Amino acid sequence: MNTHRTGLSTRLLATVAMAFMLFPLLTVIPVSFTSKRYLSMPNGNWSLRHYEALLGNPDWMASILQSLTIAFATSLIATTLAVSFSLGIWYLRSRLATLLIGLVLLPMAIPPVISALVLYFMETNLGRVLPGFGYDTIPGVVIAHVVMVVPYGVVTMLVALSQIDRRIELASRNLGASLMQTTFLVVMPNLKLGIASTALLSFALSWEEVAVTLFITSVDVNTLPRRIWGGLRDNVDPSVAAISVLLIGVTLLVLCTRLLFQYLAARKARQTGETAAAPA
């Protein structure tokens, strides 16, 4: 008997909970097709005017491009820093490691508004020394996002490293491999999933960041979350619902693609196992 098999009541409860969490997202879909100039249900009059206004508005396209640029740069830098720090902690094996981890994770414990104020003063002072890397610049936003995102990447990498057997490092060093060879040829290949998860998480956190961005941007940088926030605050633009539907569609497409690759990989593994188990 399989003790881990879920019953009908458990599956029903999980379905109800999932539907409850998805319902607010699903209500955005009909709102995006309203023919009115404000957020409302279509009431039989379905229209694509807000999708046309969204795709034809260069301001929205510029915000999407800025958000993508910032998110990709933040993901790359934050992943590099998180992997480097986590590997250093993994090799260090010292009581000092606990203190260093606590310092790196400190931004997670500070309220976002406090972090935003600190980053605002940092960006304004940095702009005086490096004009292209301060307040209301894309590099400045990337720096601020990296500060906020790295702690989450460190947590992800430390979890991934905790699942690695340290004996592979000892075996590699005993066989004559250097520290660099052990790191790049032995340890990091076993961290591929953790590194990919860190990069994806960093991208997602930077893509949706709005609290800090509001404090460190003004005119030149207007990311997508900041423009959505402004559209809801100033004039409740239905284009916000349209961009939300497009983002939901992109997310579903990515998830379905990932599930498809997992299914194909599992199917290939089963076929390989059956071929290996077949008698010659």
N, C-alpha and C positions, 0 to 999 in steps of 0.2 A: 504494500500500500504506500502510495506517495504522500507523505505527511506535509509536503510543501504545496500541494495542489490547492488552489484557491476555490472557494465555494461560490455559489450563485450570489449569495448576499454580499460577499466581499467585492465581487466584480460589479455588482449593481451600485454599491456604495462608492466605489472608485469612479464609476461612470457619472454618477450624480455630482460628485465633488469636482470632477473635471469639467462637466457642463456648467456648473456654477461659476468656475473661474473663467471659462471661455465666453460666457454670455455677454459681459460688457464689451468684449472685442467684437462679437458678432453683431451687436446693435449698431456698430459704426458703419457696417456695410450698407444698409439701406439709407442711412443718413447721408452718405456720400453721393447718393443719386438724387437728392432733392433738387427741385427746380428753383427753390427760393434762395435768397441771398444770405440767409442765416441758417444755423443748424436746426433742422427739423426733419420729421419723417416725410417721405415723398407724398403720401396720401393719394396714390394713384398716378401722380404726375412724375414719372421717372425721367431723369435728364443726365447727360454726360457733360454738362457745361462746366462743372467744377474740375473734372479731369482734364478737359480741354484748356481751362484757365491755368491749371497746375503745370501741364506740359508745355504750354506756350508762354509761361512766365519766366523770364531769365533770372529773376531773383531767387525763385525756388530752385532752379537748376544750379545756380551758383552756390546756394547753401548746401545742397546735396554734395556737390564737388568738394567744397571745403570740409564737410564732415567726413567724407571718404578719405581725403588727404590726411586730415588730423588723426583719424582712427587708424589708418595703415601705419603712419609714422609712430604713433603711440604704441601700437601693438608690437612693432619691430623693436623699438627701444626698450619697452617694458619687459618684453620676453627675454631679451638679451641680458638685462640687469637681473631679472628674477632667476634665470638659469645660472648665471655666474655667481650670484650671492648664495643660492641654495647649494650649489656644488661646493663652494667654499665652506659653508657650514657643515656639509656632509663630510668633507675631508678633515675639518678642524677637530671635531670630537673633543671639545673643551667646554668648561662651564661658561666661558665667555660667549659661547654660541647662544645661550639662552638670552643674555642681555642684548646681543646684536639682533636677534629675532624680534625681541620686544620693541626695540627702537624702530625697526623697519615696519612693524605692524601698527605703530602708533597712529598713523593717519586713519586707520579703521575705527579707532576708539574715539576720535575727535569728531564732534558734529560737523556736517558739511559746511554750515555757515561760518564757523570759526576757521575752518581750513580755507574757505573762499576769501575771508578777510586777510588772512596771513599771506595767501598767494597773491592777492591784489597788491599789497605793499611790496612784496618781493618782486612782482612784475614791474611795478612803476620804478623801483630803484634799479632793477636790471636794465630797463630801457634807457636809463641815463648812461650806462656803461656800454651796453650793446643795443643800439637803437632798433635793430631788426629782430631782437629776441625778447622784447618787453611787452608792455601792455598793448592789447588790441592788435597782436600780430599772430600769424599762424604758428611760427616757432614758439612763441610765448605760450600759446594755448597747449601745444604739444608738451612742453615742459610741465605745465600745471597738471595735465591729464596723466602724465607719467608718474608724477608724485602721488596722485590719487589711486592709480591702478596697480602700481608695483606690489603693494602689500597683498593684494588678492592673487597675483601671479606667484608670489613667494609661497603662499599657503598651498596653492595647487602643486607647485614643484616639490615642496617638502613632503606632501602626501605621496607623490609619485616616487620620490627617493626612498621613502620609508618601506616601500615594497620591493626594493632591490636588495639582493643578498650581497653583503659586503665581501663575501669570499671570492666573488669574481674579480674584485679589485686586487685582493691579496694574491690571487692566482696570476693575474696579469703582471703585477710587479715582480713576483717571484720568477716569472718566465723572462724577465729582462726588459719589459716595456717601461718606457718613461712615464712620468705623470701625465704629460700631454697625450701620449699615445693611449694610455689607459682611459683618460677622460673622453677623447673623441672617438676611439675605436671600440671601447668596451662598455663604458658607462652610458654615454649619451645615446647609442643605438637602443638601449633598453628604456630610454626616456622619451621616445618619439611621441607616444600618446600624451604624456604629460606636457611636453613642449607644445604640441598642437592645441591641447586644451587651454594652456596658458595664453597662447596667441589669440585664440578665438575669444576667450573671456576678456582679454585686454581690449580687443577690437570692440566687443559689445559694450563694455563699460564706457569706453571713450565715445562711442557712437551716440549713446543715450545721455551723456553727461550734460546737465543744464545748470545746476546750482552754481558750480564754480565758474562755468563759462559766462554766466550773467555778470559776474563781478570783474572779470578780466578782459572783457570785450566791450566794444562800443559801436563803431561804425564800419570799420574795415573788415572785421570778422563777424559773420552772422551765420552760425552753424544751423543745421536743420532743427535740432531740438529748441534752440533759441528762437528761431523763426516761428515754430509751432507755438511756443509759449507766448510770443508776442501776438500771433494771430488769435489766440484764445482770449488774451487779456484785453486787446484793443477793440476788435470788431467781430469776433467769433466767426472767422472766415470758414465756410464749409470746405474750402480747399484742404484744411487740416484733416477733415475726415477722409478726403480722397487720398492724401499722402499716407494716412494711417492704413487704409485698405491696401495700398501698394506695398507698404512695408510688411504687412501681415502676409501678403501673397509671396513676397520674396523669402520670408522666414519659412513658410510652409514648403516652398520649393527646395530650400536648402535642407530641411529636415527630411523630406521625401527622398531627395537624392542620397542623403547619408544612409537612410534605411535601405534603399535599393542597393547601395554598395555593400552594406553589411550582409544583406540577404545573398548577394552574389558571392561574397567571400565565404560565407558559411556553406553555401551550396558547393562551391569549388572544393572546400576542405572536406566535405562529406564524400564527394566523388573521388578525391585523392585517397581518402582513407579506405573507401570500398575497393578501389583499384589495388591498393597495397595489401589489403586483406584477402583479395581473391587468390585462389590457388594457381600456381604456375601451370 
